């Protein structure tokens, strides 16, 4: 199928495979200025009013072609509740209409905007936690690198990369080991790549091109039956080797995309809960 049909299928699958959004005090649409015009955002917060504190910036997955704020809304609401932290979900332009680097060129200024605590946000950010899944994990890492090299108004306190496309320019064994039969397939990934049309040697596609020294404390989550599992493992190894405080969790027996499959795969809730506990410890270390 083409991109438009695939997007509709993913959007509809949310109501079959994922859990409801649940109760949350604030869901508010926002926008900030980007290089191609306004960037849509959505704020989630478990509290109507909040003192100054960290804010999560979230980038959704979908192979740079699929996904949107709606497909990842249940997860963002859950994280806002579980961490007791505002979450700002970012809309970025999708391939093939907007190939590389359009999406990541919107992701970075969106994070900078949140760091500035604009009046429209209604929250005062003391620091950022950058997070994303799959392609969004790629954007989270790249945005952390960009804000490491050219700091924003407040620091990036931590990053959470969820089964990230962290080193897509290289081949790894998991690509062959789990390339069929585990939802995300080799052919699917090749299709995403054909749509995205990246420069495979540029750090804004393959962030391991750059040194990870000086990156914020990092949590990496992988899925044990994921074709890109080994990219996440390699990224965790790179941050450890660079001296970055790093926590690594692998959801054994789970598949790529499981944060959107919590109804279909109930054990995903336990995998996410383990990450929440780890992230709290990571953030406590930052605060101390």
C-alpha positions as CSV (number, residue, x, y, z in Angstrom):
1,X,0.0,0.0,0.0
2,X,1.0,3.6,-0.3
3,X,1.8,6.0,2.5
4,X,-1.7,7.5,2.8
5,X,-3.3,4.0,3.1
6,X,-0.6,2.9,5.6
7,X,-1.2,6.0,7.7
8,X,-4.9,5.3,7.9
9,X,-4.2,1.7,8.9
10,X,-1.9,2.7,11.7
11,X,-4.4,5.3,13.0
12,X,-7.2,2.8,13.1
13,X,-5.1,0.2,14.7
14,X,-4.7,2.4,17.8
15,X,-8.3,1.7,18.8
16,X,-7.8,-2.0,18.4
17,X,-4.3,-2.6,19.8
18,X,-3.7,0.2,22.2
19,X,-5.2,1.2,25.5
20,X,-7.5,4.3,26.0
21,X,-5.9,7.7,26.8
22,X,-7.4,7.7,30.3
23,X,-8.0,10.7,32.6
24,X,-5.6,13.6,32.3
25,X,-6.0,17.2,33.3
26,X,-4.5,18.9,30.3
27,X,-4.5,18.1,26.6
28,X,-3.8,21.3,24.7
29,X,-2.8,22.0,21.1
30,X,0.1,24.4,20.6
31,X,2.4,25.5,17.8
32,X,5.8,27.0,17.4
33,X,7.7,28.5,14.4
34,X,9.8,26.2,12.3
35,X,11.9,26.5,9.1
36,X,8.9,25.7,6.9
37,X,6.2,27.4,9.0
38,X,4.3,26.5,12.1
39,X,5.1,23.2,13.9
40,X,2.0,21.7,15.6
41,X,2.6,20.4,19.1
42,X,0.4,18.9,21.9
43,X,0.8,19.4,25.6
44,X,-0.1,16.6,28.1
45,X,-0.1,17.2,31.8
46,X,-1.6,15.4,34.8
47,X,-1.9,18.8,36.6
48,X,-3.8,21.9,35.6
49,X,-1.1,24.1,37.2
50,X,2.5,23.2,37.8
51,X,5.6,24.7,39.4
52,X,8.8,25.0,37.4
53,X,10.4,21.7,36.5
54,X,11.6,19.4,33.7
55,X,9.5,19.0,30.5
56,X,9.6,16.0,28.2
57,X,9.7,16.6,24.4
58,X,8.4,13.5,22.6
59,X,9.0,12.5,18.9
60,X,6.7,9.8,17.5
61,X,7.9,6.8,15.5
62,X,6.7,5.5,12.2
63,X,9.7,5.0,10.0
64,X,9.8,8.8,9.1
65,X,6.7,8.1,7.0
66,X,3.8,7.1,9.4
67,X,2.5,8.1,12.8
68,X,1.3,11.3,14.3
69,X,0.2,12.9,17.6
70,X,-2.9,10.8,17.6
71,X,-1.2,7.4,17.2
72,X,1.0,8.1,20.2
73,X,-1.5,10.0,22.4
74,X,-2.2,7.1,24.8
75,X,1.5,6.7,25.5
76,X,2.2,10.4,26.0
77,X,-0.7,10.7,28.4
78,X,0.5,7.7,30.4
79,X,4.1,9.1,30.6
80,X,2.7,12.5,31.8
81,X,0.9,10.7,34.6
82,X,3.6,8.2,35.5
83,X,6.4,10.7,35.6
84,X,4.2,13.6,36.9
85,X,5.8,15.7,34.1
86,X,4.5,17.8,31.2
87,X,4.9,16.0,27.9
88,X,5.0,18.0,24.6
89,X,4.5,15.8,21.6
90,X,5.9,17.1,18.3
91,X,4.4,16.9,14.8
92,X,7.0,16.8,12.1
93,X,6.7,16.6,8.3
94,X,6.6,13.0,6.9
95,X,8.3,11.4,3.9
96,X,8.0,10.9,1.0
97,X,6.4,14.3,0.5
98,X,9.0,15.7,3.0
99,X,12.1,13.6,2.7
100,X,15.2,13.8,4.9
101,X,16.2,16.2,6.6
102,X,12.8,18.0,6.8
103,X,11.5,16.1,9.9
104,X,14.6,16.5,12.0
105,X,14.9,20.1,11.0
106,X,11.6,20.7,12.7
107,X,12.4,18.5,15.7
108,X,15.4,20.5,16.9
109,X,13.7,23.9,16.9
110,X,10.6,22.4,18.6
111,X,12.8,21.3,21.5
112,X,14.5,24.7,21.6
113,X,11.1,26.4,21.8
114,X,10.0,24.3,24.8
115,X,13.3,25.1,26.5
116,X,12.5,28.8,26.2
117,X,9.3,28.3,28.4
118,X,7.2,30.5,26.1
119,X,3.9,31.9,27.5
120,X,1.9,29.7,25.2
121,X,3.3,26.6,26.9
122,X,2.1,27.7,30.3
123,X,4.9,25.8,31.9
124,X,8.4,26.9,33.1
125,X,11.0,24.3,31.9
126,X,14.1,24.0,34.1
127,X,15.4,21.3,31.7
128,X,14.4,19.0,29.0
129,X,13.9,15.2,28.8
130,X,14.1,14.2,25.1
131,X,12.2,11.0,24.2
132,X,11.1,9.2,21.1
133,X,10.4,5.7,19.7
134,X,11.9,4.2,16.6
135,X,12.3,7.0,14.1
136,X,11.4,9.3,16.9
137,X,14.2,7.8,19.0
138,X,16.5,8.8,16.1
139,X,15.2,12.4,16.4
140,X,15.6,12.4,20.1
141,X,19.2,11.4,19.9
142,X,19.9,13.8,17.1
143,X,18.2,16.7,18.9
144,X,20.3,15.9,22.0
145,X,23.4,16.1,19.9
146,X,22.3,19.4,18.4
147,X,21.5,20.9,21.8
148,X,24.8,19.5,23.2
149,X,26.8,21.4,20.5
150,X,24.6,24.5,20.6
151,X,22.8,24.6,23.9
152,X,19.2,25.7,24.3
153,X,17.8,28.1,27.0
154,X,17.9,25.2,29.5
155,X,19.9,22.0,29.5
156,X,18.9,18.5,28.2
157,X,18.7,16.6,31.5
158,X,18.3,13.2,30.0
159,X,17.2,11.3,27.0
160,X,15.1,8.2,26.6
161,X,15.6,6.3,23.3
162,X,12.9,3.7,22.7
163,X,13.9,0.9,20.2
164,X,15.7,3.7,18.4
165,X,16.9,3.8,14.8
166,X,20.2,4.8,16.2
167,X,22.6,3.6,13.6
168,X,20.5,2.9,10.5
169,X,23.4,3.3,8.0
170,X,25.0,0.0,9.2
171,X,23.8,-3.6,9.1
172,X,23.4,-5.6,12.2
173,X,22.5,-9.3,12.8
174,X,19.1,-8.6,14.2
175,X,18.0,-7.2,10.8
176,X,18.3,-10.7,9.4
177,X,17.3,-12.6,12.6
178,X,14.0,-10.9,13.0
179,X,13.3,-9.5,9.6
180,X,10.2,-11.5,9.0
181,X,7.3,-12.5,11.3
182,X,7.7,-9.8,14.0
183,X,5.6,-7.0,12.7
184,X,8.4,-4.7,11.4
185,X,10.0,-6.4,8.4
186,X,13.1,-6.0,6.3
187,X,11.0,-5.1,3.3
188,X,9.1,-2.5,5.4
189,X,12.3,-0.9,6.5
190,X,13.6,-0.7,2.9
191,X,10.3,0.9,1.9
192,X,10.7,3.5,4.7
193,X,14.2,4.2,3.6
194,X,13.2,4.6,0.0
195,X,10.6,7.2,1.1
196,X,12.9,9.0,3.5
197,X,15.9,9.3,1.0
198,X,18.5,10.2,3.6
199,X,22.2,11.0,3.3
200,X,23.5,7.8,5.0
201,X,26.7,9.5,6.1
202,X,25.2,12.5,7.8
203,X,24.8,12.5,11.6
204,X,21.3,13.9,11.2
205,X,20.4,10.4,9.9
206,X,22.9,8.2,11.6
207,X,23.8,9.8,14.9
208,X,26.6,7.4,15.7
209,X,28.6,9.2,13.0
210,X,29.3,11.7,15.9
211,X,31.0,11.1,19.2
212,X,28.5,10.7,22.1
213,X,30.8,12.3,24.6
214,X,29.1,14.9,26.7
215,X,25.6,13.6,26.0
216,X,23.0,13.7,28.8
217,X,22.2,10.7,31.0
218,X,20.6,8.1,28.7
219,X,18.0,5.4,29.0
220,X,17.9,3.0,26.0
221,X,15.0,0.5,25.6
222,X,15.1,-2.2,23.0
223,X,12.7,-5.0,22.0
224,X,14.2,-8.5,22.0
225,X,12.5,-9.6,18.7
226,X,13.1,-6.4,16.8
227,X,15.0,-6.1,13.5
228,X,16.6,-2.9,14.8
229,X,17.3,-4.3,18.3
230,X,21.0,-4.3,17.7
231,X,21.0,-0.6,16.7
232,X,19.8,0.2,20.2
233,X,22.3,-2.1,21.8
234,X,25.1,-0.4,19.8
235,X,23.9,3.0,20.9
236,X,23.9,2.1,24.6
237,X,27.4,0.7,24.2
238,X,28.5,3.9,22.5
239,X,27.2,6.1,25.2
240,X,28.8,3.9,27.9
241,X,32.1,4.0,26.1
242,X,31.8,7.8,25.9
243,X,31.4,8.0,29.6
244,X,27.7,8.9,29.5
245,X,25.6,7.6,32.5
246,X,23.5,5.0,30.8
247,X,20.8,2.6,31.7
248,X,19.8,-0.2,29.2
249,X,16.7,-2.3,29.3
250,X,15.7,-4.9,26.8
251,X,12.0,-6.0,26.6
252,X,12.7,-9.7,26.1
253,X,10.1,-11.5,23.9
254,X,8.6,-8.2,22.8
255,X,8.4,-6.7,19.3
256,X,9.1,-3.3,17.7
257,X,6.2,-0.9,18.3
258,X,5.0,-2.3,21.6
259,X,4.4,1.0,23.3
260,X,1.5,1.3,20.9
261,X,0.3,-2.2,21.5
262,X,-0.4,-2.3,25.2
263,X,-3.9,-3.8,24.7
264,X,-2.7,-6.4,22.2
265,X,0.4,-7.2,24.2
266,X,-0.4,-6.6,27.9
267,X,3.2,-7.4,29.0
268,X,4.2,-4.2,27.3
269,X,2.8,-2.3,30.3
270,X,5.4,-4.1,32.5
271,X,8.2,-3.2,30.1
272,X,7.1,0.5,30.2
273,X,6.8,0.4,34.0
274,X,10.4,-0.8,34.3
275,X,11.5,2.1,32.2
276,X,9.5,4.6,34.2
277,X,11.3,3.3,37.4
278,X,14.7,3.5,35.7
279,X,14.0,7.0,34.3
280,X,13.0,8.2,37.8
281,X,16.3,7.0,39.1
282,X,18.2,8.6,36.2
283,X,16.4,11.9,36.9
284,X,17.1,11.7,40.6
285,X,20.8,11.4,39.8
286,X,20.6,14.5,37.6
287,X,18.9,16.4,40.3
288,X,21.5,15.5,42.9
